[in-house]
């Protein structure tokens, strides 16, 4: 039986008393122990006050928050690393990770709202005028209390806020139709506002429309557990013939049809995402609390197509819990969207809205936009309008990756630092997808070189700690950092729960870790050695990703540098590498003899690279030794992943544990961050234990 459909689930809401005849929690715990069935989590209260919540001016009291149910779907492909965990253990791990990351890595009152302003000055100025018109129209409607727009008035009514008797909302679900109606009203007003502007509106049009999914409180397609998001926002094509203004309200009978058009990875080199099928954009729903339209309407949201997740809470006191819930859900966006550089999200706690950008090491939260007052509504409307007009990469998408997963086709651009040319490969399959919120977000794709039909190339895409001297000063919208200032960025140790509070500064000298540079040197120096052939990755092309229209190499300083002056940005560089051969994970090997051969091959090439190239790998683990199958039923081991490599003769001024290996496979020297010079023995020490 699907746990989502069990009758007992309906008993697990905040305001429904437990049935005295049956202890349902005890019964479900027994079912989990005996049958291994995933268990729907009871809504729990948080008893801690978070530093991040205090910095936002909110406090969290015991019993004030309610968490969306979270249960592991262990059989999902995205949960392979968690197969040895019980549902309870996985749930506890993810909640602990979210709590720690929000406490340590949340940047409050960041300039998130400004980050969606279009780069093009004319477009930015036009969008600002449109936003003013949309906001003026909304204020006129609110002042007149137009009955035709009552579907969002309750949410923005300043007379219905929290009081001594508790939150004004009985359940989170009661908020969904009003929030959704506000979003849709803002979007349909853009069309009306543009029609009122002079002739330049014929040349400047919004690139997209932001539309909330009809289905709310649902477990999206592509999720690796049974968590239900409150609702998601998707992208739809601008200028649809069937506009929001022309459609009638949906009824319970016509909700859920399949002619929904949603945005996926861009299939063309434009600012607008490619769209499938023809979309009817939803009008404002009626605020009927008994209507099925906001309890189970529409088809499920799909993580492949969600621009931003919206997490709603009844009270401002639940702000910290909202950030934690958003963090838990967000990893599914990275896992399902192959061209996502960073993500957006929204928390709505009663009338307070925070826009969030979730990066590789931090969560950036905007100042609170209070929709119960004029200024807050104008801020929120301006953000929504700018997101409709801005360049696609400002929403976190990568226009150099254009993949249509529905058609299993696409293209990936690889910029080569040596030739200064862009090489385009044909996408065939995804070998590895990112499954975490923080870190490198490493993804691997199987591709074909169009000039060599039948060829197979592996493309690796990752946000590695950067070579500071390789990143030019930023010209548009960000501080012009000197090279020494760029190098003087903090870092934090990687732990099983994410980034800890431990930090050190990078030396002012240029960071020597550069996988592409080392792979190019290894390919040149070991080329022609038949004994080592096929035992190391051969670089075809590689370089730092270049976003079309920008002069700067893609890195976290340029992307997030302006978001907060109070928090230094972890310096990561977005690198992409095309290489051969295609390998298989060591875990797939089918005999001990083959395992010994694969590891021996890796040790042989590791020794050759150290002696002939003077490069130490520094991250030997079960994940970085792979193999290829040979025709005679034998294997060849391949040593991969030179993200952490470094020249042996370079003295490390500041040892950085997170940069010298995978945590469980670190040598004692690395674990202790000692000043003892590293050797090849440090790489292989983990074989002993």
C-alpha positions in Angstrom: 0.0 0.0 0.0 1.3 3.5 -0.8 2.0 5.2 2.5 0.7 8.5 1.0 -2.8 6.8 0.7 -3.0 5.2 4.1 -6.1 6.3 6.0 -4.0 7.0 9.1 -2.1 9.8 7.3 -5.1 12.0 7.6 -4.8 11.7 11.4 -1.4 13.3 11.5 -2.3 16.9 11.2 -1.7 19.4 14.0 -5.3 20.0 14.8 -6.7 16.5 14.6 -6.8 14.7 18.0 -5.4 11.2 18.2 -8.0 8.5 18.2 -8.1 7.0 21.7 -8.9 3.5 20.4 -5.6 3.1 18.6 -2.1 4.4 19.2 -1.3 5.0 15.6 2.3 6.1 16.1 3.1 2.9 18.0 1.3 0.9 15.3 3.3 2.5 12.5 6.6 2.0 14.3 5.8 -1.6 14.7 5.0 -1.8 11.0 8.3 -0.3 10.1 10.2 -2.7 12.3 8.4 -5.8 11.1 7.6 -5.1 7.4 10.2 -2.5 6.5 7.4 -0.2 5.2 8.4 3.5 5.0 6.7 5.4 7.8 5.0 8.8 7.5 6.6 11.0 10.2 4.4 12.6 12.8 4.5 16.4 12.7 7.0 17.4 15.3 7.9 20.6 17.2 11.3 22.2 17.2 12.5 23.2 20.6 15.6 25.1 19.6 16.1 28.8 18.8 18.3 29.2 15.8 21.0 31.8 15.4 19.8 32.4 11.9 16.2 32.9 13.0 17.3 35.5 15.6 19.3 37.3 12.9 16.0 37.6 10.9 14.2 39.0 13.9 12.1 36.0 14.6 12.2 33.5 17.4 11.1 29.9 17.5 9.2 28.6 20.5 8.7 25.0 21.4 5.6 23.7 19.8 5.3 26.5 17.3 6.4 24.7 14.2 5.2 21.8 12.2 7.2 19.9 9.7 6.1 18.3 6.5 6.3 14.5 6.8 9.6 13.0 5.7 10.2 9.4 5.0 12.9 7.7 3.0 12.1 6.0 -0.3 15.2 3.8 -0.1 14.6 2.0 -3.4 15.0 5.2 -5.4 18.1 5.5 -7.5 19.0 8.8 -5.9 19.1 7.1 -2.5 21.8 4.5 -3.3 24.2 6.0 -0.7 21.5 5.6 1.9 20.5 2.0 1.4 22.2 0.8 4.6 20.2 3.3 6.6 16.8 2.7 8.1 14.0 5.3 7.3 14.4 6.7 10.8 18.2 7.1 10.4 18.0 8.7 7.0 15.3 11.1 8.3 17.4 12.0 11.3 20.5 12.6 9.1 18.8 14.9 6.8 17.1 16.9 9.5 20.4 17.2 11.4 22.1 18.3 8.2 19.4 20.9 7.5 19.6 22.3 11.1 23.4 22.5 11.0 23.6 24.1 7.6 20.9 26.7 8.4 22.6 27.6 11.6 26.0 27.9 10.2 25.5 28.8 6.5 22.4 31.0 6.4 23.2 34.6 5.3 20.3 36.8 6.5 19.2 40.0 4.8 21.2 39.2 1.6 20.7 41.2 -1.6 18.6 38.4 -3.2 15.9 40.7 -4.5 18.4 42.7 -6.4 20.1 39.7 -7.9 17.2 39.1 -10.3 17.5 42.6 -12.0 18.1 42.1 -15.7 21.7 42.8 -16.9 20.5 44.7 -20.0 19.9 48.3 -18.8 17.0 48.9 -21.2 15.3 45.7 -20.1 15.9 46.5 -16.4 14.4 50.0 -16.8 11.4 48.6 -18.7 10.9 45.9 -16.1 11.0 48.5 -13.3 8.2 50.5 -15.0 6.1 47.3 -15.5 6.6 46.4 -11.8 5.4 49.9 -10.7 2.2 49.5 -12.9 1.5 46.0 -11.6 2.0 47.1 -8.0 -0.3 50.2 -8.5 -3.0 48.0 -10.0 -2.8 45.6 -7.1 -3.0 48.4 -4.5 -6.1 49.8 -6.3 -7.7 46.4 -6.1 -6.9 46.0 -2.4 -8.1 49.4 -1.6 -11.4 48.8 -3.4 -11.7 45.3 -1.9 -12.8 44.0 -5.3 -14.8 40.8 -4.7 -13.5 39.3 -8.0 -10.0 39.2 -6.4 -10.9 38.0 -3.0 -8.8 34.9 -3.7 -5.7 36.7 -2.4 -7.1 39.5 -0.2 -7.1 37.4 3.0 -3.4 36.8 2.7 -2.5 40.5 2.4 -5.1 41.7 4.9 -3.2 43.4 7.8 -6.2 43.0 10.1 -6.0 39.2 10.0 -2.4 38.7 11.3 -1.2 36.6 14.2 -2.7 37.7 17.6 -2.6 36.5 21.2 -5.0 33.7 20.3 -2.5 32.2 17.9 -2.0 32.1 14.1 -4.8 33.3 11.8 -4.4 30.1 9.7 -5.8 26.9 11.1 -3.6 24.8 8.7 -0.8 25.5 6.3 -3.0 24.1 3.5 -5.4 27.0 4.1 -2.8 29.4 2.9 -2.0 27.8 -0.5 -4.9 29.1 -2.6 -4.3 32.7 -1.4 -0.5 32.6 -2.1 -1.0 31.0 -5.4 -3.7 33.5 -6.4 -1.3 36.4 -5.5 1.4 34.9 -7.8 -1.0 34.4 -10.7 -2.5 37.8 -10.3 0.9 39.4 -10.5 1.8 37.5 -13.6 -1.4 38.2 -15.5 -1.1 41.9 -14.6 2.3 42.0 -16.4 0.4 41.5 -19.7 -2.0 44.2 -18.9 0.7 46.6 -17.8 2.8 46.1 -20.9 -0.3 46.9 -23.1 -0.6 50.3 -21.3 3.0 51.2 -22.1 4.3 53.0 -25.2 5.7 51.4 -28.4 8.9 50.0 -26.8 6.8 47.3 -25.3 6.7 45.8 -28.8 10.5 45.2 -28.6 10.9 44.3 -24.9 8.8 41.4 -23.7 9.1 39.2 -20.6 11.1 36.0 -21.4 8.8 33.8 -19.3 6.0 33.7 -16.8 6.2 32.2 -13.3 3.2 30.0 -12.6 2.5 28.0 -9.5 1.7 24.3 -9.9 -1.9 23.4 -9.5 -1.2 20.4 -7.3 -0.3 21.4 -3.8 1.0 19.4 -0.8 2.2 16.7 -3.1 5.2 14.4 -3.4 6.8 15.6 -6.7 8.0 13.3 -9.5 11.7 12.7 -9.1 11.7 12.8 -5.3 13.9 10.3 -3.5 11.6 10.1 -0.5 8.0 10.6 0.3 8.2 14.3 1.4 5.5 16.5 0.1 6.3 20.1 -0.9 3.7 22.8 -0.3 3.9 23.8 -3.9 6.3 24.7 -6.7 6.7 27.5 -9.2 7.4 26.6 -12.9 8.3 28.6 -16.0 5.9 29.0 -18.9 6.4 30.8 -22.2 5.5 34.5 -22.2 2.9 35.8 -24.6 0.6 32.7 -24.6 -2.6 33.2 -26.7 -4.5 31.6 -23.8 -3.6 34.2 -21.2 -4.5 34.2 -17.5 -7.0 36.9 -18.2 -9.0 34.8 -20.6 -9.4 31.6 -18.7 -12.2 30.7 -16.3 -11.6 29.3 -12.8 -10.8 25.6 -12.7 -13.4 23.3 -11.2 -12.7 20.1 -9.4 -13.8 18.2 -12.5 -11.4 19.8 -15.0 -8.3 20.0 -12.9 -5.5 17.6 -13.7 -5.6 17.5 -17.5 -2.3 16.8 -19.2 -1.9 19.7 -21.6 0.3 21.5 -19.1 3.4 23.1 -20.6 6.4 23.4 -18.3 10.0 24.5 -18.8 13.0 22.2 -18.9 16.6 22.7 -19.9 17.0 25.2 -22.7 17.2 23.4 -26.1 18.3 26.5 -27.9 20.8 29.2 -27.1 18.3 31.8 -25.9 17.2 33.3 -22.6 13.9 31.5 -22.7 13.6 27.8 -21.8 12.4 25.3 -24.3 8.7 24.4 -23.7 6.8 21.3 -24.3 3.2 21.2 -25.5 0.8 24.1 -25.2 0.2 25.5 -21.7 -3.0 26.8 -20.4 -1.9 29.1 -17.6 -4.1 28.8 -14.5 -6.3 31.7 -13.4 -6.8 32.6 -9.8 -8.5 29.8 -7.9 -11.5 30.3 -5.7 -10.7 30.2 -2.0 -13.1 27.4 -1.3 -11.5 25.6 1.6 -13.4 22.4 0.8 -12.5 22.5 -2.8 -10.4 19.6 -4.1 -8.5 22.0 -6.4 -5.9 22.8 -3.7 -5.9 19.5 -1.9 -5.2 17.1 -4.7 -5.7 18.9 -7.9 -3.6 18.8 -11.0 -0.9 16.3 -11.9 2.1 16.0 -9.6 4.8 18.7 -9.8 8.0 17.4 -11.4 11.4 18.3 -9.9 12.8 18.4 -13.4 10.6 21.5 -14.1 10.4 23.4 -10.8 12.1 26.8 -10.8 11.5 27.4 -7.0 10.0 25.5 -4.1 7.6 27.4 -1.8 7.5 26.4 1.8 4.6 27.9 3.8 4.2 28.1 7.6 1.2 29.5 9.5 3.2 31.8 11.7 6.3 34.1 11.6 7.6 32.1 14.6 8.2 29.1 12.3 10.7 30.9 10.1 13.7 28.7 11.0 11.8 25.6 10.4 10.7 26.9 7.0 14.4 27.4 6.0 15.2 23.9 7.2 12.3 22.3 5.2 13.3 24.2 2.1 16.9 23.0 2.4 15.7 19.3 2.8 13.6 19.5 -0.4 16.1 21.5 -2.5 18.6 18.7 -3.1 16.0 17.1 -5.4 16.3 20.1 -7.7 20.0 19.5 -8.2 19.4 15.8 -8.6 16.8 16.2 -11.3 18.0 19.3 -13.2 21.2 18.7 -15.0 21.8 22.4 -15.9 21.1 24.0 -12.5 24.0 26.1 -11.2 22.1 27.3 -8.1 18.5 27.3 -7.1 15.8 29.7 -5.9 13.2 29.1 -3.2 10.6 31.0 -1.1 9.5 30.8 2.5 6.1 32.2 3.4 5.5 32.5 7.1 2.0 34.0 7.5 2.5 37.3 5.6 6.3 37.4 5.6 8.0 36.3 2.4 11.7 35.5 2.1 13.3 34.9 -1.3 16.2 32.5 -1.0 19.1 31.6 -3.3 20.7 28.3 -2.3 24.3 28.2 -3.4 27.2 25.7 -3.1 28.2 26.7 0.5 25.5 29.1 1.7 21.8 29.8 1.8 21.2 33.5 1.0 17.8 34.8 2.4 16.4 38.2 1.5 15.0 40.7 3.9 11.4 40.0 4.9 8.8 41.2 2.4 5.6 41.7 4.4 2.7 41.5 2.0 0.4 42.9 4.6 1.8 46.4 3.9 2.3 48.4 0.7 6.1 48.4 0.7 6.4 44.6 1.2 3.9 43.9 -1.6 5.8 46.3 -4.0 9.1 44.5 -3.2 7.6 41.1 -3.9 5.9 42.2 -7.1 9.1 43.8 -8.3 11.0 40.6 -7.7 8.4 38.5 -9.6 8.5 40.9 -12.5 12.3 41.0 -12.7 12.4 37.1 -12.6 10.1 37.2 -15.7 12.4 39.5 -17.6 15.9 38.6 -16.5 18.5 36.5 -18.2 18.1 32.7 -17.7 21.4 32.3 -15.9 20.3 34.7 -13.2 17.6 32.1 -12.2 20.4 29.5 -11.7 20.2 27.8 -15.1 23.2 27.0 -17.3 22.6 27.9 -20.9 25.7 26.0 -22.0 23.8 22.7 -21.2 20.8 22.2 -23.4 19.2 18.8 -22.6 15.7 17.6 -23.2 15.2 14.6 -20.9 11.9 13.9 -22.4 13.5 13.3 -25.8 16.8 12.0 -24.4 18.8 14.4 -26.5 20.7 17.6 -26.2 24.0 19.4 -26.4 26.7 20.4 -23.9 29.3 23.1 -24.6 32.9 22.6 -23.3 35.2 25.7 -23.4 38.8 24.8 -23.8 41.3 27.0 -21.9 44.1 26.0 -24.3 42.5 26.7 -27.6 40.1 29.3 -26.4 37.4 27.6 -28.4 34.0 26.1 -27.5 33.4 22.5 -28.5 29.9 21.2 -28.5 29.1 17.5 -27.7 26.0 15.6 -28.3 24.4 14.4 -25.0 23.6 10.6 -24.7 23.1 9.8 -21.1 23.6 10.9 -17.5 26.3 8.9 -15.6 26.2 10.9 -12.3 23.9 13.5 -11.0 24.4 15.8 -8.0 22.4 14.7 -4.9 23.5 17.3 -2.3 22.8 20.9 -1.6 26.4 22.0 -0.7 29.7 21.1 -2.3 31.0 20.6 -5.8 27.7 19.4 -7.4 29.7 17.0 -9.6 27.8 15.7 -12.6 29.0 13.3 -15.3 27.5 12.9 -18.8 28.1 10.3 -21.6 28.4 12.3 -24.8 29.4 11.9 -28.5 31.7 14.1 -30.5 29.6 15.0 -33.6 32.7 15.1 -35.7 33.4 11.5 -34.8 30.2 9.4 -35.0 30.2 6.5 -32.6 32.8 8.1 -30.3 32.2 8.1 -26.6 33.3 10.9 -24.3 32.7 11.5 -20.6 32.0 15.1 -19.6 32.6 16.0 -16.0 31.0 19.2 -14.6 31.9 20.4 -11.1 32.3 23.5 -8.9 35.8 22.8 -7.5 37.8 25.1 -5.2 39.3 27.5 -7.6 42.6 28.7 -8.9 42.2 32.3 -7.7 44.6 33.8 -10.2 42.6 32.4 -13.1 39.5 34.4 -12.4 39.5 37.9 -13.8 38.0 40.9 -11.9 34.2 41.2 -12.3 32.8 44.1 -14.3 29.0 43.9 -14.0 27.2 44.2 -10.7 29.9 42.8 -8.5 33.0 44.2 -6.7 36.2 44.4 -8.7 38.3 42.2 -6.4 42.0 42.1 -6.7 43.7 38.8 -7.1 44.9 38.9 -3.5 41.4 39.7 -2.3 40.1 36.8 -4.4 42.6 34.4 -2.9 41.8 35.6 0.6 38.5 33.7 0.8 37.4 31.3 3.6 36.8 27.7 3.4 35.1 25.1 5.7 35.8 21.5 6.5 33.5 18.9 4.8 31.8 16.5 7.2 29.2 13.8 6.7 26.6 16.5 7.7 27.9 19.2 5.4 30.1 22.2 6.2 31.2 22.7 9.7 32.1 26.0 11.4 35.8 25.3 11.0 37.4 27.7 8.6 40.8 28.9 7.4 41.8 31.5 4.9 43.5 30.6 1.6 47.0 31.8 1.2 47.5 35.0 -0.8 49.6 32.9 -3.2 47.7 31.4 -6.1 45.9 28.2 -5.3 47.7 25.4 -7.2 44.8 23.0 -7.4 43.6 22.8 -11.0 42.4 19.5 -12.3 42.4 20.5 -15.9 46.0 21.8 -15.8 47.2 18.5 -14.2 45.2 16.3 -16.6 46.6 18.1 -19.5 50.2 17.6 -18.2 49.5 13.9 -17.4 48.2 13.3 -20.8 51.2 14.9 -22.4 53.9 13.2 -20.3 52.4 9.7 -20.2 51.3 9.6 -23.8 53.0 6.8 -25.7 53.6 4.6 -22.6 51.8 1.4 -23.6 52.0 0.0 -20.1 50.0 2.9 -18.7 47.7 3.3 -21.7 44.0 3.3 -20.6 44.9 3.5 -16.9 44.4 7.3 -16.6 41.8 9.7 -18.1 42.9 11.4 -21.3 41.9 15.1 -21.6 40.2 16.0 -24.8 39.0 19.6 -23.9 38.5 21.4 -20.7 38.2 24.8 -19.1 36.2 27.1 -16.9 32.6 27.4 -18.0 31.8 30.7 -19.9 28.2 31.9 -19.8 27.2 33.5 -23.1 27.0 37.2 -22.8 29.4 37.4 -19.9 33.1 38.2 -20.0 33.8 36.5 -16.7 34.6 32.9 -16.0 31.8 31.2 -14.1 32.7 31.2 -10.4 31.0 31.7 -7.0 32.6 35.2 -6.5 30.9 36.5 -9.6 27.6 34.7 -9.0 27.2 35.4 -5.3 29.7 38.2 -4.6 27.1 41.0 -4.3 24.6 39.1 -2.2 26.2 39.9 1.2 29.0 42.2 2.3 28.9 40.6 5.7 29.9 37.1 4.6 32.9 36.2 2.4 32.1 33.9 -0.4 33.7 30.4 -0.6 35.6 30.6 -3.8 34.6 27.8 -6.3 35.3 27.7 -10.0 32.8 26.0 -12.5 35.0 23.6 -14.5 34.0 21.3 -17.3 36.1 18.5 -18.8 35.7 16.2 -21.8 37.8 13.0 -21.4 38.1 9.4 -22.2 37.7 6.5 -21.5 34.3 5.7 -20.1 34.7 3.6 -16.9 32.6 1.6 -14.5 32.4 2.0 -10.7 34.7 -0.3 -8.7 31.6 -1.5 -6.8 30.3 -3.2 -10.0 33.3 -5.5 -10.3 32.3 -9.2 -10.2 35.3 -11.0 -8.8 38.1 -10.6 -6.2 40.7 -11.3 -8.9 39.5 -8.4 -11.1 39.3 -6.2 -8.0 43.0 -6.9 -7.3 44.0 -6.2 -10.9 42.0 -2.9 -10.9 43.6 -1.6 -7.7 47.1 -2.7 -8.8 46.6 -0.8 -12.1 45.6 2.3 -10.2 48.6 2.0 -7.9 50.9 1.6 -10.9 49.7 4.8 -12.7 49.5 6.7 -9.4 53.2 6.0 -8.9 54.1 7.0 -12.5 52.2 10.3 -12.1 54.0 11.0 -8.9 57.4 10.3 -10.2 57.2 11.6 -13.8 54.7 14.4 -13.3 55.5 15.4 -9.7 51.8 15.3 -9.0 50.2 13.8 -5.9 46.6 12.6 -6.3 45.6 13.1 -2.6 42.1 11.6 -2.9 42.4 7.9 -3.3 39.0 6.3 -2.4 36.7 3.6 -3.6 35.0 6.2 -5.8 38.1 7.3 -7.6 39.4 3.9 -8.8 37.3 2.7 -11.7 37.7 0.1 -14.4 37.1 -0.8 -18.0 36.3 -4.3 -19.3 38.5 -5.9 -21.9 37.5 -8.4 -24.6 39.3 -11.3 -22.9 37.1 -11.1 -19.7 39.8 -9.1 -17.8 39.7 -5.6 -16.6 41.9 -2.5 -16.5 41.9 -0.2 -13.5 41.7 3.6 -14.1 42.6 6.3 -11.6 40.3 9.3 -12.0 39.3 12.6 -10.3 42.2 14.9 -9.8 40.2 17.7 -8.1 42.4 17.5 -5.0 45.8 16.9 -6.8 48.8 19.1 -6.0 52.5 19.2 -6.9 54.6 17.3 -4.5 57.3 19.9 -4.2 55.0 22.8 -3.3 55.1 23.4 0.4 51.6 23.9 1.8 51.4 27.0 3.9 47.9 26.4 5.1 46.7 22.8 5.2 43.0 22.5 4.4 41.5 19.1 5.4 38.5 19.4 3.1 40.8 19.8 0.1 42.9 16.7 0.7 40.7 13.8 0.3 37.3 12.2 0.9 36.6 12.3 4.6 36.5 8.5 5.4 39.6 7.8 3.3 41.9 10.5 4.7 45.3 9.6 6.1 46.1 10.3 9.7 48.2 13.3 8.6 45.3 14.8 6.8 42.8 14.1 9.6 45.1 15.8 12.1 46.0 18.6 9.6 49.6 18.1 10.5 52.5 19.9 8.9 54.2 16.7 7.9 55.0 16.7 4.1 52.6 14.5 2.3 53.8 11.5 0.2 52.3 8.7 -1.9 51.9 6.7 1.3 49.3 9.2 2.5 47.2 8.4 -0.5 47.2 4.7 0.0 47.1 4.6 3.8 43.3 3.9 3.9 43.9 0.5 2.2 45.2 -0.6 5.6 41.9 0.2 7.3 
